Amino acid sequence: MFGKLVIYVEACFSGSLFYRLTLPDNVYAVTAAPIGSQSYADCLSSRFRTFLCDVFSHSWITDLEQSHADSYTFSQQFDAIQNGLVDYSQGCKYGGKNVLNTRILDFFSPSFGGKSPRGSDNETHSGFSNPVSNFDVELEVARMQYMNNPSAENLGKLNKEIAIQKAVDEIGIAIVSAAVPDTPYLASVPCKRCNRDYCFCFSQCLNDYSHTYSYCQYECCDEDSCYTKNPYSQIRDEEYDRIYSCVGTLSKEFSEACGSGHHYLLKTTLLFTRICKQKNANIVKALEEIHSQCSQFDLSAF
């Protein structure tokens, strides 16, 4: 049905769609994030008081709208996007051996390039000055609304989002504590950046357990792997499959017990990954704690 197919996917954990597939050489897929990582929101709009795009999708569309040489390829575009996203989303590419060196202009009209990436709406975009995790969008929108209009109603909305995040963090930490009580450093809020000064889990792992940097990075930070083998660990593919099957079980149970009415609830997936990486984790205890914690959680009460 086609000679060459190009797919862009903007979503948290979007590498999970392709990482185990062997795509044909004429199919090229690009994702905004690896198997277990979040993507980041951007394009903060003061007019609409929300985020209008994600960092990855904004980057590749902006790149597409710029003027390039006729020979500009998909491979060159991916490298250019990655250079601009080094502190945010980690893009992944899959398959497409026969597509990577194909000209972009073979897929898009030459008249598409050279336009302003934001048209005439100069109010819409804030640049990459402060992209936020997609888990935090509701909180940041509420914060922006309050800053623009510090009314009692908007303060109430902001406090509600703060309270929801605090409650979800406490639930996740309680589940980790029940599953791996002998590894207390894992029972902390997931890192946004892998940094000794910023992330409790990462710094405690380095300070207290004398593990290598790469081990602590693998334990405490977002996954940084586009494929089955994590670049910081020599684990086998079967072990990686075990981990993500375990994460799927905990996430499904959590979603059914606590609901899915708020995007921040998905952040517990990062904590479940910590649990499942531990071979001695008590998954039964984790499931019991999920039901215990969720029986006391009511999103409508906030």
HELIX and SHEET records of a PDB file:
HELIX    1   1 SER A   14  LEU A   17  5                                   4    
HELIX    2   2 VAL A   55  GLU A   65  1                                  11    
HELIX    3   3 PHE A   74  GLY A   84  1                                  11    
HELIX    4   4 ILE A  104  ASP A  106  5                                   3    
HELIX    5   5 PRO A  110  PHE A  112  5                                   3    
HELIX    6   6 ASN A  134  ASP A  136  5                                   3    
HELIX    7   7 VAL A  137  ASN A  148  1                                  12    
HELIX    8   8 ALA A  152  ALA A  179  1                                  28    
HELIX    9   9 PRO A  184  LEU A  186  5                                   3    
HELIX   10  10 PHE A  200  TYR A  209  1                                  10    
HELIX   11  11 TYR A  213  CYS A  220  1                                   8    
HELIX   12  12 ASP A  237  CYS A  258  1                                  22    
HELIX   13  13 HIS A  263  LYS A  267  5                                   5    
HELIX   14  14 THR A  268  LYS A  277  1                                  10    
HELIX   15  15 ILE A  283  CYS A  294  1                                  12    
HELIX   16  16 LEU A  299  ALA A  301  5                                   3    
SHEET    1   A 3 LEU A   5  VAL A   9  0                                        
SHEET    2   A 3 VAL A  27  THR A  31  1                                        
SHEET    3   A 3 CYS A  92  GLY A  95 -1                                        
SHEET    1   B 3 THR A  50  ASP A  54  0                                        
SHEET    2   B 3 TYR A  40  SER A  45 -1                                        
SHEET    3   B 3 VAL A 132  SER A 133 -1                                        
END                                                                             
